[in-house]
Amino acid sequence: MKKLNAWLVILSSVILGLHAVKVINILEGVGIWVLIIVVFLIGLNQLLRK
């Protein structure tokens, strides 16, 4: 029974790891655009305040 639990933990951690890698890859692609948009909005906000 303990062996089964160990395998489940290993499998779930591997699956979670793969999902994390996918999410990180997606975030790297989207993150650049989000960063640009955020910087642009902050800059716009500063201009409008003056």
C-alpha positions in Angstrom: 0.0 0.0 0.0 2.8 2.4 0.8 4.4 1.7 -2.6 1.2 2.6 -4.3 1.1 5.9 -2.4 4.7 6.6 -3.3 4.0 6.0 -7.0 0.9 8.3 -6.8 3.0 11.0 -5.2 5.7 10.7 -7.8 3.2 10.6 -10.7 1.3 13.6 -9.4 4.5 15.6 -8.9 5.7 14.8 -12.4 2.3 15.8 -13.9 2.3 19.0 -11.8 5.9 19.7 -12.9 4.9 19.3 -16.6 1.9 21.6 -16.1 4.2 24.2 -14.4 6.6 24.0 -17.3 3.7 24.6 -19.8 2.4 27.5 -17.7 5.8 29.0 -17.5 6.3 28.7 -21.2 2.9 30.3 -21.8 3.7 33.1 -19.3 7.1 33.7 -21.0 5.3 34.3 -24.3 2.4 36.3 -22.8 4.5 37.9 -20.0 6.5 40.0 -22.4 3.3 41.5 -23.9 1.8 42.0 -20.5 4.9 43.8 -19.3 4.9 46.1 -22.4 1.2 46.9 -21.8 1.7 47.5 -18.1 4.6 49.8 -18.7 2.7 51.6 -21.4 -0.4 52.1 -19.1 1.8 53.3 -16.3 3.5 55.8 -18.7 0.1 56.9 -20.0 -1.1 57.4 -16.4 1.9 59.5 -15.6 1.4 61.7 -18.7 -2.3 62.2 -17.8 -1.5 63.2 -14.2 0.8 66.0 -15.3 
